[in-house]
Amino acid sequence: MTNQVKIYVFGSCHFSEQLDSDEAVGNGGYGIVITKNGQRVEEISGGFSNTTNARMDIIGITEGIKKIKEPGDIVVYLTNGYVIDTLSKGWLEKWKKNGYKKKKHVDLWKKLDSVLQATPNSISFKHSRDIKYTPDFQHAEHLGKTMSGKKNLPIDLGKEINSPDNLYQTPNNQAELLMIEDDKPIPDAICVDASCMENPGKMEYRGVDITTGKILFERKYEIATNNIGEFLAIVHALALFKRDGKELKVVYSDSITAISWVKHKKCKTKLEKNEKNILVLNTSKER
């Protein structure tokens, strides 16, 4: 008898739910429930910050199919029509033949395609509208939403969000600017922050050793913005450890904008240069 396997996938993204868009970036999670011949056999969940609803669905499908080790007929249920059509209407094959030109989430589509090619099982993809109130799908939804509601999730490493040459994928003496699961801080780290009176206005940033509470550095500028301060604080932390030949595991920052600037190696401020802010703008560009 062939095993009847059902994989229930629910991708969740807080910003996507608010904006009704699969591509809005926010805090995301995925929930997976797997049944075999009507019996629940496994449940999986995970999550990322700086991700999208579509990415959570694709990861959920990939992780679910990877768990199937025995022959069977597999049906994957999910809510995402875009992902269902991509997999059931032959779009993925066409994209692959065309080198994924102008397509999003190529990193994840390639991983999923590799998993699909490796399985001998028959797989179909269906919309969850007919089973969305079943206990198994409801549990997958609960798992996904619970994960997307967590704080301090790791940052999604997809190409569209983080370029290959950014700090998140750079070893040695550069910090991994990500957030830690389950709110457990890493002590061997620097916490940075900035403040600005008005915006632009007088700005100050500071870096503190989490273990000792010691202020490692601080700078003040007459005219700048808060984002510039957050950016310079992160870069200052990286430069400090590089200078001393030490390995820094984590820089903590609450500024998504500054993190984005650092990983793209460019301070994208719109502040116009004048004689009052020339020093801080030149410093930002040099970084």
N, C-alpha and C positions, 0 to 999 in steps of 0.2 A: 504494500500500500504506500502510495506517495504521500509524504508529509504535506499538509496544508499549512503554510506559514503566512502569518499576517504581521506586517510591521506598521505600527501606528506612529507617525512622526508629527510633532508639533513644533514649529519654529516660532519664536516670540521675540519681538524687539519693541521696547517701550516707545521709542520715537516713531517707529513705523506704525504702531497701533494708533497713536495720536494723529499722525498725518495721513493715514490711510495710504501708505506707500511702501512697497517692498524694498525701495532703495534708500530710504531715509536712514541716516546713521544714528545708532543709539546703543543702549545696553541690551544685549541679546542672550537668548538661551534656547536650547533645544531639548525636547523630551522624546524618548523612544520607548515604546512597549512592544514586545515581541511575543506572539502566541504561536504554539504549534499544536495543530489538531484541536483547537479550541481551548487549550490550556496556556496560561501565561507562564513563560519560561524565563524572561529577562526584561529588565528595565534599565535604561541608560539616560544620563542627562549631563549636560555641560553648558558652558556659556562663555561669552566674550564681551568686552566693552568695545566701542568703536566698530560696530558691525552692522549688518542689515538683516532684515527678516529672511530674505532670499538665501543669504549665506547660511543662516541657521538651518533652514530646510535642507539645503544641499548637504551640509555636514551631517545632519540627522539621518538622511537616507544612506549616505556612505557608511557611517558607523553602524547602522542597523544591518545592512547587507553583509558587512564584514563579519558579523556575529554568526551568520548561518553557515554551519560546518557540514550539515547533512543534506543529501538531495531532497528537493521539495519544490512545490509550486508556490511561488512567493507573490503576495499582493501587498503593495505599499500604499498606505492611505495617508494623504496630507491635504492641507487646505489651499496650497499655493498653485493656482492655475498655470502660472508662467512656468514653474518647474515641471508640473505634470505634462504640459504640452511639449516642453523641450525633450522630455524623455520618451513620450509615447507617440509623437508625430515625426520622429526622425530628425528633429532639428539638431540634436547633439552630433549626429554623424555628419551632417552637412557642415556644421561649424568646424569640426575636426578636420575635414577634408580641405576647408578653406583657411586653415591655420588659425582659427578662432579670431579672425580679424574683426575689430571693433566690437568685441563681445566682452561683457563683464564677468567677473568671477572665474576667469580662465583657470586660475590655480586650483579651484575647487572642482570645476568641471573635469579637469584632467584627472584628478584623484578619483572622482566618482567613475569616470569612464574606465580607468584602470581596474577598479573593483568589479565593474560590470563585465568587463572582458574576461576576468579571471574566474567568474562563477559559471558553472555548468547549468545552473538552475533557470527555470522559466520565471521571468519577473514581469509583472504588470503594475501600472501606476494608476491609482484611482483617486478621485476627489472624495473628501471625507464627509460630504453633505449627508450621505445616507447612514453614516455610522457615528456621527459626531456626538451623539448622546449615549453611546455605549460606554460601559465602565472602563474598558481598555483605552479607548481614545480619550476619554475624559481624564484618565490618569496621565497619559502622555502630555495633554495640555497643561495639567497641573505641574508636571515636572518642568516643562519648558518655561512656563510663566514664573515659577519659583526661581529658576536659575537667572532669568532676565531681571528679576527684582533684587538680586544680590549686588552688594557693593564690592568694589575692588576686584573686579574680574580681570583676567589677563587681556591685553589688547589683541584684537584680531590681526593676524599677520598676512592677510590677503594682499595681493599685488595692488588692487585698486585703492587700498587704504594706506598701505605702507610700501614704499618702493624698495627694491632689492638692496639698495645701498644705504638704508637707514640704520639708525642706532640699534634697532631691535634685533637686527641680524648681524651685528658687528661684534666680534669677540675681542679678547685681549683687554685693553685698559679703558674701554668705553662702557658706559653704564647701560643697563637694560631698562629703559624707561617704561615700565609696565606696572600694573596694579596687581596686588597679591590676593589670591582666593581666600575666602572665609575670614577676611579682616584681620589676618595675623601678620603684623608688621615684621619686616626683617630688620634686625638691629644694626647690622653692618651696612648702614645707608645714610644718606643725607636728605634732610627735609628742607625744601626751599619754598620761599613765598615772596611776594612783592606787594607793595601798597602804593597808591597814587592819590594825592590830594587833587580833586577835580580830575579831568582826564581829557587832554594832557594837563600836567601840572607837576609839582614836586613829587619825585618818585624815589623809593628806597626798596632795595631787595636784600635778602639775608639767607644764609645757609647754616643749618644747625645739625650737629652730629646727634643722631637719634639715641645712641647708647649713652653718651655723657651729658647731653644737653648743652654742650659748648658751642658758642657761635664761631663758626669757622671763617666766615667772611660776611661783609656787608658793604654796600655801596649806596651813595646818594647822588641824585642828579637833579638839577634845577627844573628842567623841562623834559618830560618823557610821558609814556603811557604805561598803564598797568601791564599790558601784554608784553611790551618791550622789557619791563622789569622781570617778569616771569621767565621770559626767554633768556635773558642775560644770567639770571640766577642758575638755571639749569646748566648753561654752558660753563659758567664759573665752576660749578661742582665737577663737571667733566674735566675741565682744564686742571683743577687742583689735584685730582688723583692721577691724571696723566703726568703732570710735572713731577709728582713724588714717586712715580713708578709703581703705584698701587692699583689693585683691581677693585673697582667699585661695583657692587652687585646691583644696587637700586638707587635711583633718585626719585624721591616722592615730590610730586607737584600736583596742585589741584587745577592746573590750567591746561585744558585740552588744546587750546590754541597754541600755547607756547610749545607744548610737546610736538605738535604738528610742524611748527616752524623748525624745531631742532632736527627732527627726523628728515625734513626736506632740505636741511642745511641752508635755510634762508629766512631772514627776518622780514616777513611780508607786511610790515607796518605801512599805513597810509599817511603817517605823520610827515608833513612837509618840512624839509630841512631849512633851518635859519641859524643865525649866529648864536642863539640861545641853546639850541639842541644839537648843534653840529657834533659835539663831543660824543654824546650818547648814540647818535645815529651812525657815526663812523665806527664806534666800538661794536655796534650791532652787526654792521656789514663785515667787519674784520673777523667776527666769530664764524 
